[in-house]
């Protein structure tokens, strides 16, 4: 079973000043999941730990009141398969947010405040087979938005 990391307070990430303070010893086991659901403020996106998800296959950032995400947040997550960003306050997503997530197959974006999606947002996610966008503020989608996602 994959290891799951749970941060219990927003301060656990917001107060860190170096990468070493974010390291969790898993006794030599590969980290494949990170769950920080319902525990963080928007500080997660500014944390030095936030982008340190190399080798992680599943990330759950749901229910954290996140209003925005840095464009390079998932830049080291080429093996990411499942990403849960549901129940936040996201209004937009950077066009290159998923550019490194080439293995992504499941993406939960429901219950945010998204008003539009960049035309190239999913251009690297060719294996995306499940996408949940319900309960957002979307009124229209670009015609070619899903042209690279042949599995959808």
HUTA-V822592 format. One record per helix or strand. SS is the DSSP state (2 for helix, 1 for strand). FROM is the first residue (numbers start at 0). TO is the last residue. If there is no record, write none. Layout:
SS_FROM_TO ; SS_FROM_TO
This chain:
1_3_4 ; 2_10_13 ; 2_18_21 ; 1_32_34 ; 2_41_45 ; 1_57_59 ; 1_81_83 ; 1_105_107 ; 1_129_131
